Amino acid sequence: MSGLDSPIPQSQVGLMIKLQTAHVPARVVNTLMLRGSELPPLRWHEAPIRAARSSVEAVSDDRELLDCETLVKPGMGAVVRALLLLWNGWPEEAGKAARGAPDTEQAYILALIARQAGDPEQEKEELAKVNGHPIFAELAKQALDTIGESVEPLLKRFRGIVEFGEQWEPHAFADIFDQACAGQFDEASCMTVRMLQCREVELLLTYCLEAAVGKNPAKRQQDAPVRRQAPARPKQRPRPAAGGAEKQAGAGKAGKDSKGGKPGAAPKLQPLSANSGVSLACPRCGDLLTVPESARGQSKTCEKCGATFLIPEKSAAAPAS
C-alpha cells in the first residue's frame, strides 16, 4: 500500500470539501475530486458521478480504501465508503455500504440520504437515533461563521437558535435545507446552506477516518517511522599511476586541459536519472498512464478524459530493527 501523499493545491479543491488533503488517503481524495472543484448542488444525486462509484466499488477491502494495514474500528471504514458514494450522488449504494457501520453513524448516513431524497420527516427520525454527535460542536461554530449577519429571516432565525443553544441543531437544519430546496432562499442564502452541508460531510468524514485508523489523519505523517540514512563515504583521492613523475604530471596536465579541473582531481559523478516509471490507471476512464518516479506525490491530469488525481507515494520502508 502507498504511504501518505503530497498535498493537492487548494485551488484544485475549490469550494468543495476543504480537507487537509496531505493527510487523507489518496484514493479518498481522488474520489472526492471527481465531483469537481465547484460547490455542488443541494441534492447530489441530481448529478451522479459514475466514475466515483466505479472507483469505490473496485476496492472491496476498506483497508485498501483507507490505505492502512489494519482498521481499529472496521465499521468506520464502511461510513467513509458510504460518504464517498453519497457525496458523488449514489444514495442507494451509500445506504448499502452503511449497513456495516456503527449504529450512530449508520443512522447519520440514513438521515443524510433522507435529506437528499427530500424527506425531512424521515431525516429527523434518523437524527433522533443519532442523539448528538462529536462533530456537532465544530459544526455549530461553522454555522455561526458561515451565516454571519445574514439578512435572510429564516437563516437569521436558524443562526439565533444555534447561538442561543450553543450547539448544532440538526432538526432545525433539516427544515432550513427543505426550505432552500423549495426555493424560499435567494442565491446567496442557498449557497450558505450548500456550504454548511459540505462542511458537515467533511467533519463526519474526518471523524470516521480518525476512528477507523485509530488516530487523527493529520498526525499519521508525523508518526510515520523514519529511517536514518548511513553517512556518505568520503571520496578517495585517486592514487597516481606507477611510472614516475613525468607520467603523473602528464596525466595532471591532460586532466586540466580536458576537464578544466585541478590536476589529479577525481572526475565528478553525473546524477543518475530516474530509469523506472509508475504505471497506473486513471480512476475516471481507466486509461493506462506511465509517469516517472519523480512524479510520485504530485497531481496528474489524464490527457484522455481530463480527470485530475494524485500519484501515490512509494510504500514507507519498514523501520530498522
C-alpha positions as CSV (number, residue, x, y, z in Angstrom):
1,M,0.0,0.0,0.0
2,S,1.2,3.5,-0.7
3,G,2.0,5.9,2.1
4,L,0.6,9.4,2.8
5,D,0.5,11.6,-0.3
6,S,1.6,15.1,-1.2
7,P,-0.9,17.9,-0.7
8,I,-3.2,18.9,-3.6
9,P,-3.2,22.6,-4.2
10,Q,-6.2,24.2,-2.6
11,S,-7.1,25.8,-5.9
12,Q,-7.9,22.4,-7.2
13,V,-10.1,21.5,-4.2
14,G,-12.1,24.7,-4.8
15,L,-15.2,25.3,-2.8
16,M,-16.0,21.6,-2.1
17,I,-14.9,19.8,0.9
18,K,-11.8,21.6,2.4
19,L,-10.0,18.6,3.9
20,Q,-6.3,18.8,4.7
21,T,-5.6,16.6,1.6
22,A,-2.0,15.9,2.5
23,H,-3.2,13.7,5.4
24,V,-6.0,11.8,3.6
25,P,-5.6,8.5,1.7
26,A,-5.0,9.2,-2.0
27,R,-8.0,7.1,-3.2
28,V,-10.3,9.0,-0.9
29,V,-9.0,12.4,-2.1
30,N,-9.2,11.3,-5.8
31,T,-12.8,10.1,-5.3
32,L,-13.8,13.4,-3.7
33,M,-12.2,15.3,-6.5
34,L,-14.2,13.5,-9.2
35,R,-17.2,15.7,-8.1
36,G,-15.2,18.7,-9.4
37,S,-14.0,21.9,-7.9
38,E,-17.3,23.8,-7.9
39,L,-19.7,23.9,-5.0
40,P,-22.1,21.0,-5.6
41,P,-25.9,21.4,-5.7
42,L,-28.2,20.8,-2.7
43,R,-29.1,17.4,-3.9
44,W,-26.1,15.4,-5.1
45,H,-28.0,12.6,-6.8
46,E,-29.2,15.0,-9.5
47,A,-25.7,14.9,-11.0
48,P,-24.2,11.4,-10.1
49,I,-20.6,10.7,-10.9
50,R,-20.4,7.3,-12.4
51,A,-16.6,7.1,-12.3
52,A,-16.7,7.7,-8.5
53,R,-19.0,4.7,-7.9
54,S,-16.7,2.5,-10.0
55,S,-13.7,3.7,-8.1
56,V,-15.2,2.9,-4.7
57,E,-16.7,-0.4,-5.7
58,A,-13.5,-1.6,-7.3
59,V,-12.0,-1.8,-3.8
60,S,-13.8,-4.3,-1.7
61,D,-11.5,-4.1,1.3
62,D,-11.8,-0.9,3.4
63,R,-8.2,-1.3,4.5
64,E,-7.1,-0.7,0.9
65,L,-9.6,2.2,0.6
66,L,-8.1,3.9,3.7
67,D,-4.5,2.9,2.8
68,C,-3.7,1.1,6.1
69,E,-2.7,-2.3,7.2
70,T,-5.4,-2.7,9.9
71,L,-8.6,-0.9,11.0
72,V,-9.1,-0.1,14.7
73,K,-12.8,0.2,14.1
74,P,-13.7,-1.6,10.8
75,G,-17.3,-0.2,10.9
76,M,-15.9,3.3,10.4
77,G,-14.4,2.3,7.1
78,A,-17.9,1.5,6.0
79,V,-19.0,5.0,6.9
80,V,-16.2,6.5,4.8
81,R,-17.2,4.3,1.9
82,A,-20.9,5.4,2.3
83,L,-20.0,9.1,2.4
84,L,-17.9,8.8,-0.8
85,L,-20.8,7.2,-2.6
86,L,-23.3,9.7,-1.2
87,W,-21.1,12.7,-2.0
88,N,-20.9,11.6,-5.6
89,G,-24.6,11.1,-6.0
90,W,-25.3,7.4,-5.2
91,P,-27.6,7.4,-2.1
92,E,-28.9,3.8,-2.6
93,E,-25.4,2.4,-2.8
94,A,-24.4,4.6,0.2
95,G,-27.2,3.0,2.2
96,K,-26.0,-0.5,1.4
97,A,-22.4,0.4,2.4
98,A,-23.6,1.9,5.7
99,R,-25.0,-1.4,6.8
100,G,-21.7,-2.3,8.3
101,A,-21.4,1.0,10.2
102,P,-21.9,1.5,13.9
103,D,-25.5,2.4,14.9
104,T,-24.9,6.1,15.4
105,E,-23.1,6.7,12.2
106,Q,-25.4,4.4,10.3
107,A,-28.4,6.5,11.5
108,Y,-26.5,9.6,10.5
109,I,-25.9,8.3,6.9
110,L,-29.6,7.3,6.6
111,A,-30.5,10.8,7.8
112,L,-28.4,12.4,5.0
113,I,-29.9,10.0,2.5
114,A,-33.4,11.0,3.6
115,R,-32.4,14.7,3.3
116,Q,-31.2,14.1,-0.3
117,A,-34.4,12.4,-1.1
118,G,-36.4,15.4,0.1
119,D,-37.9,13.7,3.2
120,P,-37.3,15.9,6.2
121,E,-39.5,13.9,8.5
122,Q,-37.6,10.7,7.8
123,E,-34.4,12.7,8.2
124,K,-35.5,13.9,11.7
125,E,-36.5,10.3,12.7
126,E,-33.0,9.1,11.9
127,L,-31.4,12.1,13.6
128,A,-33.2,11.2,16.8
129,K,-31.3,8.0,16.8
130,V,-28.0,9.9,16.5
131,N,-28.9,11.8,19.6
132,G,-25.9,14.2,19.4
133,H,-22.6,13.6,17.7
134,P,-19.0,14.6,18.4
135,I,-18.9,16.7,15.2
136,F,-21.8,18.9,16.3
137,A,-19.7,21.3,18.4
138,E,-17.5,22.2,15.5
139,L,-20.4,22.3,13.1
140,A,-22.2,24.9,15.3
141,K,-19.1,27.1,15.1
142,Q,-19.0,26.7,11.4
143,A,-22.7,27.7,11.2
144,L,-22.1,30.9,13.1
145,D,-19.1,31.8,10.9
146,T,-20.7,30.9,7.6
147,I,-24.1,32.5,8.2
148,G,-22.7,35.7,9.8
149,E,-25.2,38.5,9.9
150,S,-27.5,37.1,7.2
151,V,-30.4,39.3,6.1
152,E,-32.5,36.2,5.2
153,P,-35.0,35.9,8.0
154,L,-35.1,32.1,8.1
155,L,-31.3,31.8,8.1
156,K,-31.1,34.5,10.7
157,R,-33.5,32.6,12.9
158,F,-31.6,29.4,12.5
159,R,-28.3,31.2,13.5
160,G,-30.1,32.6,16.5
161,I,-31.2,29.1,17.6
162,V,-27.6,27.8,17.3
163,E,-26.1,30.8,19.1
164,F,-28.7,30.6,21.9
165,G,-28.3,26.9,22.5
166,E,-24.6,26.9,21.8
167,Q,-24.9,23.7,19.8
168,W,-25.7,22.5,16.4
169,E,-29.5,22.0,15.8
170,P,-29.8,19.1,13.2
171,H,-33.6,19.1,13.2
172,A,-33.7,22.9,12.5
173,F,-31.2,22.5,9.7
174,A,-33.4,19.8,8.2
175,D,-36.1,22.5,7.9
176,I,-33.6,25.0,6.5
177,F,-32.4,22.6,3.9
178,D,-36.0,21.7,2.9
179,Q,-36.9,25.4,2.6
180,A,-33.8,26.0,0.4
181,C,-34.8,23.2,-1.9
182,A,-38.3,24.7,-2.1
183,G,-36.8,27.9,-3.5
184,Q,-37.5,30.1,-0.4
185,F,-34.0,31.5,-0.3
186,D,-32.1,33.8,-2.6
187,E,-29.0,32.6,-4.3
188,A,-26.5,33.8,-1.6
189,S,-28.5,32.2,1.2
190,C,-28.9,29.0,-0.8
191,M,-25.1,28.9,-1.3
192,T,-24.7,29.2,2.5
193,V,-26.9,26.1,3.0
194,R,-24.9,24.2,0.4
195,M,-21.6,25.1,2.1
196,L,-22.9,24.0,5.5
197,Q,-23.9,20.7,4.1
198,C,-20.4,20.2,2.6
199,R,-18.8,21.2,5.9
200,E,-21.0,18.6,7.7
201,V,-19.8,15.8,5.4
202,E,-16.2,16.9,5.8
203,L,-16.3,16.8,9.6
204,L,-18.1,13.4,9.6
205,L,-15.6,12.0,7.1
206,T,-12.6,13.3,9.1
207,Y,-14.1,11.9,12.3
208,C,-14.7,8.5,10.8
209,L,-11.2,8.4,9.2
210,E,-9.7,9.1,12.6
211,A,-11.8,6.4,14.3
212,A,-11.0,3.9,11.6
213,V,-7.2,4.1,11.7
214,G,-7.0,4.9,15.5
215,K,-5.5,8.4,15.2
216,N,-6.1,11.8,13.6
217,P,-5.2,11.5,9.9
218,A,-3.2,14.8,10.3
219,K,-0.9,13.0,12.7
220,R,-0.2,9.9,10.6
221,Q,2.6,11.6,8.7
222,Q,4.2,12.9,11.9
223,D,4.1,9.4,13.5
224,A,5.4,7.5,10.4
225,P,8.8,5.8,11.1
226,V,11.8,7.5,9.6
227,R,14.9,5.5,8.7
228,R,18.2,7.1,9.3
229,Q,20.4,7.2,6.3
230,A,24.0,6.0,6.6
231,P,26.5,8.8,6.2
232,A,28.0,9.0,2.7
233,R,31.6,7.8,2.4
234,P,34.2,10.5,1.6
235,K,35.5,10.4,-1.9
236,Q,39.0,9.0,-2.0
237,R,41.7,10.8,-3.9
238,P,42.9,8.5,-6.7
239,R,46.4,7.2,-6.4
240,P,48.9,8.4,-9.0
241,A,49.8,5.7,-11.6
242,A,53.1,4.0,-11.4
243,G,55.7,5.2,-13.9
244,G,57.4,8.3,-12.4
245,A,56.7,11.9,-12.0
246,E,56.6,12.6,-15.8
247,K,53.5,10.3,-16.3
248,Q,51.8,11.8,-13.3
249,A,52.5,15.4,-14.5
250,G,51.3,14.5,-18.0
251,A,48.1,12.9,-16.6
252,G,47.5,16.0,-14.5
253,K,48.0,18.3,-17.5
254,A,45.7,16.3,-19.6
255,G,43.1,16.3,-16.9
256,K,43.4,20.1,-16.5
257,D,43.2,20.7,-20.3
258,S,40.2,18.4,-20.9
259,K,38.1,18.9,-17.8
260,G,39.1,22.3,-16.6
261,G,39.7,20.9,-13.0
262,K,42.7,20.7,-10.7
263,P,45.4,18.3,-11.6
264,G,44.8,14.8,-10.3
265,A,41.2,15.6,-9.2
266,A,38.6,12.8,-9.4
267,P,36.0,13.3,-12.2
268,K,32.6,14.5,-10.9
269,L,29.9,11.9,-10.9
270,Q,26.9,12.7,-13.0
271,P,23.5,12.4,-11.2
272,L,21.5,9.4,-12.1
273,S,18.3,9.9,-13.9
274,A,15.1,8.0,-13.0
275,N,15.2,4.9,-15.1
276,S,11.9,3.5,-14.0
277,G,8.3,4.7,-14.2
278,V,5.0,4.3,-12.5
279,S,2.1,2.7,-14.3
280,L,-1.4,3.4,-13.1
281,A,-4.9,3.6,-14.4
282,C,-7.0,6.8,-14.5
283,P,-9.7,6.5,-11.8
284,R,-12.3,8.0,-14.2
285,C,-11.8,6.4,-17.6
286,G,-9.3,3.6,-16.8
287,D,-6.7,4.7,-19.4
288,L,-3.3,3.3,-18.5
289,L,-0.7,6.1,-17.8
290,T,3.0,5.9,-17.2
291,V,4.8,8.7,-15.3
292,P,8.3,9.0,-14.0
293,E,9.2,8.0,-10.4
294,S,9.9,11.7,-9.6
295,A,6.2,12.4,-10.2
296,R,5.1,10.5,-7.1
297,G,3.0,12.6,-4.7
298,Q,2.1,15.1,-7.4
299,S,-1.3,15.6,-9.1
300,K,-1.7,14.3,-12.7
301,T,-4.3,15.2,-15.3
302,C,-5.4,12.5,-17.6
303,E,-4.9,13.5,-21.2
304,K,-7.8,11.3,-22.3
305,C,-10.7,12.5,-20.0
306,G,-9.2,15.5,-18.2
307,A,-9.6,13.9,-14.7
308,T,-7.1,15.2,-12.0
309,F,-5.9,12.6,-9.5
310,L,-2.9,12.0,-7.1
311,I,0.0,9.7,-8.0
312,P,0.7,7.6,-4.9
313,E,3.9,7.8,-2.9
314,K,6.1,4.8,-2.5
315,S,5.4,2.5,0.4
316,A,7.1,3.6,3.6
317,A,10.2,1.5,4.3
318,A,10.0,-0.7,7.5
319,P,12.0,0.8,10.4
320,A,15.4,-0.7,11.0
321,S,15.4,-3.4,13.7
